[in-house]
Amino acid sequence: MTTISATERAAAQAYLRLLESTQAVLTDPGLAPYAGMMLTSPMAEADEALRAAGLAGNEDRLLRLVSALRTPPAAVPGRDPAA
């Protein structure tokens, strides 16, 4: 099980928001031309959160944290989903 600090959780969540924002903007033909402008804020938020958590340049740890956030509790071996 991956133990996640508050700053790591914030960084992983900011990264996920950036991914979701990017996907939303780039899949909408009307918004795609404005991607740079629309993604500036989510990129800055993710950059700052990654720096604050000490994850800038540590993609392996970041992706493990993101995976831990996205894994439903019932899917984690040895974890009781009712707990």
C-alpha positions as CSV (number, residue, x, y, z in Angstrom):
1,M,0.0,0.0,0.0
2,T,1.3,3.5,-0.8
3,T,1.2,6.0,2.0
4,I,0.3,9.4,0.8
5,S,1.0,12.7,2.6
6,A,-1.3,15.7,2.3
7,T,1.1,17.5,-0.1
8,E,1.5,14.4,-2.2
9,R,-2.2,13.9,-2.4
10,A,-2.7,17.5,-3.5
11,A,0.0,17.1,-6.2
12,A,-1.5,13.9,-7.5
13,Q,-5.0,15.5,-7.6
14,A,-3.6,18.6,-9.4
15,Y,-1.9,16.3,-11.9
16,L,-5.3,14.5,-12.5
17,R,-7.1,17.8,-12.9
18,L,-4.5,18.9,-15.5
19,L,-4.9,15.6,-17.4
20,E,-8.7,15.8,-17.3
21,S,-8.7,19.5,-18.4
22,T,-6.3,18.7,-21.2
23,Q,-8.5,15.9,-22.4
24,A,-11.6,18.1,-22.3
25,V,-10.0,21.0,-24.1
26,L,-8.3,18.9,-26.8
27,T,-11.3,16.8,-27.6
28,D,-13.6,19.8,-28.2
29,P,-12.8,21.2,-31.6
30,G,-14.2,24.6,-30.5
31,L,-11.8,24.8,-27.5
32,A,-8.7,23.2,-29.0
33,P,-7.4,26.4,-30.5
34,Y,-7.5,28.0,-27.1
35,A,-5.7,25.1,-25.3
36,G,-2.6,27.1,-24.4
37,M,-4.7,29.8,-22.7
38,M,-7.2,27.5,-21.1
39,L,-4.5,25.1,-19.7
40,T,-2.2,27.8,-18.2
41,S,-3.8,27.8,-14.8
42,P,-4.1,24.0,-14.4
43,M,-0.4,23.6,-15.5
44,A,0.7,26.2,-13.0
45,E,-1.3,24.6,-10.3
46,A,0.2,21.2,-11.0
47,D,3.8,22.5,-11.3
48,E,3.5,24.2,-7.9
49,A,1.9,21.2,-6.2
50,L,4.6,18.9,-7.6
51,R,7.3,21.2,-6.3
52,A,5.7,21.6,-2.9
53,A,5.4,17.8,-2.6
54,G,9.0,17.2,-3.8
55,L,7.7,15.3,-6.8
56,A,9.1,17.5,-9.6
57,G,11.2,15.2,-11.6
58,N,10.0,12.1,-9.7
59,E,7.5,10.7,-12.2
60,D,7.7,7.2,-10.8
61,R,6.5,8.2,-7.4
62,L,3.9,10.6,-8.9
63,L,2.4,7.9,-11.1
64,R,2.3,5.4,-8.1
65,L,0.4,8.1,-6.1
66,V,-2.0,8.7,-9.0
67,S,-2.6,5.0,-9.3
68,A,-3.2,4.7,-5.6
69,L,-5.8,7.5,-5.8
70,R,-7.5,5.9,-8.7
71,T,-7.6,2.4,-7.3
72,P,-10.9,1.6,-5.6
73,P,-10.4,0.5,-2.0
74,A,-12.0,-2.9,-2.7
75,A,-9.4,-3.6,-5.4
76,V,-6.4,-3.2,-3.0
77,P,-5.3,-6.6,-1.8
78,G,-5.6,-7.2,1.9
79,R,-7.8,-4.1,2.4
80,D,-11.3,-4.5,3.8
81,P,-13.6,-2.2,1.8
82,A,-16.0,-2.0,4.7
83,A,-13.4,-0.6,7.0
